[in-house]
Amino acid sequence: MSAMTLFRTHRQLARRVFNVAGFIASLLLSWYLWPASLGGDTHFVVVQGSSMEPTFHLGEAIMVKDNPSPEVGDIIVFNIPADEPAGGMLVIHRVRSIRPDGSYETQGDNRATPDTFHTTDGDVMGSPVHAVPHVGRLIGLASKPIVVALLRVRSP
């Protein structure tokens, strides 16, 4: 077997190993990022305010994973309880304490006082695991009707 043939054989083997590894990595990444709307446990949320600065900033896209038992100090994403003012809105705040009834007292990092609502496990969507700056602003911009209309006019 010549040196050139041996080189080609090793190169082909390396390419196959790389392709299989890439395929497996793609499957694992897809499984990890599979959105909750399609049966996964990943949610994507866009930061809409300044209450968690400097931890999270306006317009960041946050990847949220399930957190079945938040502890004091954890950041959670939750729906404001339906019987509270602004019920149903999503909030990203830190758990300040756990009340005797098991509800969470939360507070934004950029707020002087805790929230008044009683958040329970059923209200918690999960905890942020990754944040991508400015992506939320792009998503918001792309969803505006005028931008969509301009893109349609400019496309061939």
Residue pairs with C-beta under 8 A, 6 or more apart in sequence:
31 40
32 42
33 40
33 42
33 63
34 40
34 41
34 42
35 42
35 43
35 44
36 42
36 43
41 65
41 66
41 126
42 63
42 64
42 65
43 63
43 64
43 65
43 77
43 125
43 126
44 61
44 62
44 63
44 64
45 61
45 62
45 64
45 77
45 90
45 92
45 125
45 128
46 59
46 60
46 61
46 62
46 135
46 136
46 139
46 140
47 56
47 57
47 58
47 59
47 60
47 61
47 62
47 92
47 131
47 136
48 58
49 58
50 57
50 58
50 110
51 91
51 92
51 93
51 108
51 109
51 110
51 111
52 75
52 92
52 93
52 94
52 108
52 109
52 110
53 109
53 110
54 109
54 110
55 75
55 109
56 62
56 92
56 128
56 131
57 133
58 137
59 133
59 134
59 135
59 136
59 137
59 140
60 131
60 132
60 133
60 134
60 135
60 136
61 131
61 132
61 135
61 136
61 139
62 77
62 92
62 128
62 130
62 131
63 128
63 129
63 130
63 131
63 132
64 77
64 125
64 126
64 127
64 128
64 129
65 126
65 127
65 129
66 126
67 74
67 76
67 124
67 126
67 127
68 121
69 121
70 76
70 95
70 104
70 124
70 127
71 95
71 98
72 95
72 96
72 97
72 98
73 94
73 95
74 94
74 95
74 127
75 92
75 93
75 94
75 95
75 127
75 128
76 92
76 93
76 94
76 95
76 104
76 106
76 119
76 124
76 125
76 126
76 127
77 90
77 91
77 92
77 124
77 125
77 126
77 127
77 128
78 90
78 91
78 93
78 104
78 106
78 119
78 123
78 124
78 125
79 87
79 88
79 89
79 90
79 91
79 123
79 125
80 86
80 87
80 88
80 89
80 90
80 91
80 117
80 119
80 123
81 87
81 117
81 118
81 119
81 120
81 123
82 88
84 116
84 117
84 118
85 117
90 125
91 106
91 115
92 108
92 128
93 106
93 107
93 108
93 115
94 106
94 107
94 108
94 109
95 104
95 105
95 106
96 104
96 105
96 106
96 107
96 114
97 104
97 105
98 104
98 105
99 105
99 118
101 118
102 120
102 121
103 118
103 119
103 120
104 118
104 119
104 120
104 124
105 114
105 115
106 114
106 115
106 119
107 113
107 114
107 115
108 115
141 147
142 148
